[in-house]
Amino acid sequence: QMPYSVHITEALFLLTEIYFRTENYERSILTAEKMLELFPESELTGFALLRIGKIYEYQERPEEAVDIYQTVLKSFADRGIASQAKKSLQSVQL
């Protein structure tokens, strides 16, 4: 309702998280992709991408999960989120 709010990134991330936790994976992915489109540099976008990777793991799409985790590692290499992406990448069963 307030697209110009300074809190829009956080609101979108929280929506991504809500959809993820309620197993509405399609909506979670769509919301995370919207974040990527609007706020590609935001660390919250990186966390949202990790959720996409986890969804792909749940859906038995390991190659796509690996691609997402590698993207997070590359795009957010100098941030704390990279360590989470690395752990997630190591846990994927190919």
C-alpha positions as CSV (number, residue, x, y, z in Angstrom):
1,Q,0.0,0.0,0.0
2,M,3.0,2.3,0.5
3,P,5.4,1.6,-2.3
4,Y,7.7,4.5,-1.5
5,S,8.1,3.6,2.2
6,V,11.7,3.2,3.4
7,H,10.5,-0.1,4.8
8,I,9.5,-1.7,1.5
9,T,12.5,-3.9,1.3
10,E,11.9,-5.3,4.7
11,A,8.2,-5.7,4.0
12,L,8.9,-7.7,0.9
13,F,11.4,-9.8,2.7
14,L,8.9,-10.5,5.5
15,L,6.3,-11.5,2.8
16,T,8.8,-13.8,1.2
17,E,9.4,-15.4,4.6
18,I,5.7,-15.7,5.5
19,Y,5.0,-17.4,2.2
20,F,7.9,-19.7,2.7
21,R,6.9,-20.7,6.2
22,T,3.3,-21.3,5.1
23,E,4.6,-23.5,2.2
24,N,3.2,-21.1,-0.4
25,Y,6.4,-21.5,-2.4
26,E,5.2,-20.0,-5.6
27,R,4.3,-16.7,-3.9
28,S,7.6,-16.8,-1.9
29,I,9.6,-17.1,-5.1
30,L,7.6,-14.4,-6.9
31,T,8.1,-12.0,-4.0
32,A,11.8,-12.7,-3.8
33,E,12.1,-12.2,-7.5
34,K,10.4,-8.8,-7.2
35,M,13.0,-7.9,-4.5
36,L,15.8,-8.9,-6.9
37,E,14.3,-6.7,-9.6
38,L,13.8,-3.7,-7.3
39,F,16.6,-4.0,-4.7
40,P,19.4,-6.2,-6.2
41,E,22.0,-4.8,-3.8
42,S,20.0,-5.3,-0.6
43,E,21.3,-7.9,1.8
44,L,17.6,-8.8,2.5
45,T,17.4,-9.7,-1.2
46,G,20.2,-12.1,-0.6
47,F,18.4,-13.7,2.2
48,A,15.3,-14.0,0.0
49,L,17.4,-15.7,-2.6
50,L,18.5,-18.2,0.0
51,R,14.8,-19.0,0.5
52,I,14.4,-19.7,-3.2
53,G,17.4,-22.0,-3.0
54,K,15.8,-23.9,-0.1
55,I,12.5,-24.1,-2.0
56,Y,14.3,-25.6,-4.9
57,E,15.9,-28.2,-2.6
58,Y,12.5,-29.1,-1.2
59,Q,11.2,-29.5,-4.7
60,E,14.1,-31.8,-5.6
61,R,15.6,-29.3,-8.0
62,P,19.2,-29.4,-6.7
63,E,20.9,-27.9,-9.8
64,E,18.7,-24.8,-9.6
65,A,19.4,-24.6,-5.8
66,V,23.1,-24.7,-6.5
67,D,22.8,-21.9,-9.1
68,I,21.0,-19.7,-6.6
69,Y,23.5,-20.3,-3.8
70,Q,26.4,-19.6,-6.2
71,T,24.7,-16.4,-7.2
72,V,24.4,-15.3,-3.6
73,L,28.0,-16.2,-3.0
74,K,29.1,-14.1,-6.0
75,S,26.8,-11.2,-5.4
76,F,27.2,-10.9,-1.7
77,A,30.7,-12.2,-1.2
78,D,31.8,-9.5,1.3
79,R,28.8,-9.9,3.5
80,G,27.8,-12.3,6.3
81,I,25.1,-13.9,4.0
82,A,27.9,-15.5,1.9
83,S,28.7,-17.9,4.8
84,Q,25.1,-19.0,4.9
85,A,25.1,-19.5,1.1
86,K,28.3,-21.5,1.4
87,K,26.8,-23.8,4.0
88,S,23.6,-24.3,2.0
89,L,25.7,-25.1,-1.1
90,Q,27.7,-27.7,0.8
91,S,24.5,-29.4,1.9
92,V,22.9,-29.8,-1.5
93,Q,22.8,-33.4,-2.7
94,L,23.4,-33.6,-6.4
